[in-house]
Amino acid sequence: GKTVSAASIEDLGVNNIEGIVAIQAGASIANGELHVRGGRANEVVYTVDGMSVSDPVDGEAALTIDQDAIKDMKVMTGGFTAEFGNAQSGIVNIVTKDGSRDYSGKLETSSDHLISDVDNSNSDNVKFALGGPVLTPKISSLRDNFTFFFNVASNWNDSRYKDYYVSNPVE
């Protein structure tokens, strides 16, 4: 297995969890599906903070987590114990961030409205993260233990057909 830290995730040029897993040894993306050690896409077990988030119908991840909310991620491609149950080709174990003694935050936006492209499609992304202690500094004994972390990520995409779509049911 390989553990990927939050600092490493920020440095990578990928924008989703499958992309992070795909650059590990023994994993690849083919036809938009993640394959570990040659197995099928539904043979990978996804866990977040120890809880399985694999879809029981198709076996793929049933939960999407923003990269800013990941503390570390362990990708196991073989030799895992029976505690992971239905894992046949790989395990992706994600540990989410928690608050810290100091306040920290991040606001990130991206848009393609500044440059007009040929197909007239639009993409807007907004990410927000905030974490720190809940109590005031006067209660220093609880400052380390009573913390919060909040993360929101949103993505809006239009296609080139957005001008032809009419959402008025009367028309």
C-alpha positions as CSV (number, residue, x, y, z in Angstrom):
1,G,0.0,0.0,0.0
2,K,0.9,3.6,-0.4
3,T,-0.2,6.5,1.9
4,V,-0.7,9.9,0.2
5,S,-0.7,12.9,2.5
6,A,-2.7,16.2,2.2
7,A,0.5,18.0,1.2
8,S,1.1,15.6,-1.6
9,I,-2.5,15.8,-2.8
10,E,-2.2,19.6,-3.2
11,D,0.9,19.2,-5.3
12,L,-0.6,16.6,-7.7
13,G,-2.1,17.8,-11.0
14,V,-5.3,15.7,-10.6
15,N,-8.8,16.9,-9.6
16,N,-10.5,13.8,-8.2
17,I,-9.9,10.8,-6.0
18,E,-9.8,8.3,-8.9
19,G,-7.0,10.4,-10.5
20,I,-5.0,10.2,-7.2
21,V,-5.4,6.5,-7.0
22,A,-4.6,6.0,-10.7
23,I,-1.1,7.4,-10.4
24,Q,-0.2,4.8,-7.7
25,A,1.6,1.6,-8.8
26,G,-0.8,-1.1,-9.9
27,A,-3.7,1.2,-10.7
28,S,-5.0,2.8,-13.9
29,I,-8.0,4.5,-15.5
30,A,-9.4,2.9,-18.6
31,N,-12.6,4.0,-20.3
32,G,-13.3,6.3,-17.4
33,E,-13.2,3.5,-14.8
34,L,-10.6,2.9,-12.1
35,H,-8.9,-0.5,-12.3
36,V,-6.5,-1.8,-9.6
37,R,-4.2,-4.8,-10.5
38,G,-6.3,-5.6,-13.6
39,G,-9.5,-6.0,-11.6
40,R,-12.9,-4.6,-12.5
41,A,-14.0,-1.1,-11.4
42,N,-16.5,-2.6,-8.9
43,E,-13.9,-4.7,-7.1
44,V,-12.3,-1.7,-5.3
45,V,-13.6,-0.9,-1.8
46,Y,-13.8,2.7,-0.7
47,T,-13.8,3.7,3.0
48,V,-14.0,7.1,4.6
49,D,-12.9,7.3,8.2
50,G,-13.3,3.5,8.5
51,M,-16.8,3.4,7.1
52,S,-17.5,1.7,3.8
53,V,-18.9,4.1,1.1
54,S,-19.0,1.6,-1.8
55,D,-22.3,1.5,-3.7
56,P,-23.9,-1.9,-3.0
57,V,-25.4,-2.0,-6.5
58,D,-22.4,-1.4,-8.7
59,G,-19.5,-1.5,-6.2
60,E,-18.1,2.0,-7.1
61,A,-17.7,4.9,-4.7
62,A,-21.1,6.2,-3.5
63,L,-19.6,9.4,-2.0
64,T,-17.5,12.2,-3.5
65,I,-15.1,14.0,-1.2
66,D,-13.3,17.2,-2.0
67,Q,-9.6,17.0,-2.1
68,D,-9.3,19.8,0.5
69,A,-11.1,17.7,3.1
70,I,-8.6,14.8,2.8
71,K,-6.0,14.4,5.6
72,D,-4.5,11.4,4.1
73,M,-5.5,8.5,1.8
74,K,-4.1,5.0,1.8
75,V,-4.3,3.0,-1.4
76,M,-3.8,-0.8,-0.9
77,T,-3.3,-2.9,-4.0
78,G,-2.8,-6.3,-2.4
79,G,-2.3,-8.3,0.8
80,F,-5.2,-6.8,2.8
81,T,-6.8,-8.6,5.7
82,A,-10.4,-10.0,6.0
83,E,-11.6,-6.8,7.8
84,F,-12.2,-5.2,4.4
85,G,-14.6,-8.0,3.3
86,N,-15.6,-7.6,-0.3
87,A,-12.3,-6.0,-1.6
88,Q,-11.1,-8.1,-4.5
89,S,-8.5,-5.9,-6.2
90,G,-7.9,-2.8,-4.1
91,I,-8.9,-0.6,-1.1
92,V,-9.0,3.2,-0.9
93,N,-9.1,4.3,2.7
94,I,-9.7,8.1,3.1
95,V,-9.1,9.9,6.4
96,T,-10.8,13.3,6.5
97,K,-9.3,16.4,8.1
98,D,-10.2,17.7,11.5
99,G,-9.8,21.0,13.1
100,S,-6.5,22.2,14.7
101,R,-5.4,24.6,17.5
102,D,-5.1,27.5,15.0
103,Y,-7.7,28.8,12.6
104,S,-7.1,28.1,8.9
105,G,-9.2,28.5,5.8
106,K,-9.2,28.5,2.0
107,L,-11.4,30.0,-0.7
108,E,-10.9,29.0,-4.3
109,T,-12.9,29.9,-7.4
110,S,-12.4,29.2,-11.0
111,S,-14.4,30.2,-14.1
112,D,-14.0,30.2,-17.8
113,H,-16.3,33.2,-18.4
114,L,-13.3,35.5,-19.0
115,I,-12.5,33.9,-22.3
116,S,-15.2,33.1,-24.8
117,D,-14.6,29.6,-26.2
118,V,-15.9,28.1,-29.5
119,D,-18.5,25.7,-28.2
120,N,-20.1,28.3,-25.8
121,S,-19.9,26.1,-22.7
122,N,-19.3,27.4,-19.2
123,S,-17.7,25.9,-16.1
124,D,-17.6,27.5,-12.6
125,N,-16.0,26.0,-9.5
126,V,-16.2,27.2,-5.9
127,K,-14.4,25.6,-2.9
128,F,-14.4,26.8,0.7
129,A,-12.7,25.3,3.8
130,L,-12.5,26.5,7.3
131,G,-11.2,24.9,10.5
132,G,-10.0,25.7,14.0
133,P,-10.9,25.7,17.6
134,V,-14.4,26.1,18.8
135,L,-13.7,27.6,22.2
136,T,-11.9,30.9,23.0
137,P,-8.2,31.0,23.8
138,K,-9.0,31.5,27.5
139,I,-9.9,27.9,27.8
140,S,-6.6,26.5,26.6
141,S,-7.0,23.0,27.9
142,L,-10.0,22.4,25.6
143,R,-8.6,24.4,22.6
144,D,-6.7,21.4,21.3
145,N,-9.6,18.9,21.7
146,F,-12.7,20.9,20.8
147,T,-12.2,21.8,17.1
148,F,-14.2,22.0,13.8
149,F,-13.5,21.6,10.1
150,F,-16.0,22.7,7.5
151,N,-15.7,22.1,3.7
152,V,-17.9,22.9,0.7
153,A,-17.2,22.4,-2.9
154,S,-19.5,23.1,-5.8
155,N,-19.3,22.8,-9.6
156,W,-21.6,24.2,-12.3
157,N,-21.3,23.2,-15.9
158,D,-23.2,24.2,-19.0
159,S,-23.0,22.5,-22.4
160,R,-23.0,24.2,-25.8
161,Y,-26.8,23.5,-25.9
162,K,-27.6,25.7,-22.9
163,D,-29.0,28.5,-25.1
164,Y,-31.5,26.0,-26.7
165,Y,-32.8,24.6,-23.4
166,V,-36.1,26.1,-22.3
167,S,-37.1,25.5,-18.7
168,N,-40.5,27.2,-18.8
169,P,-43.1,24.4,-18.6
170,V,-45.8,26.7,-20.2
171,E,-43.8,27.0,-23.4
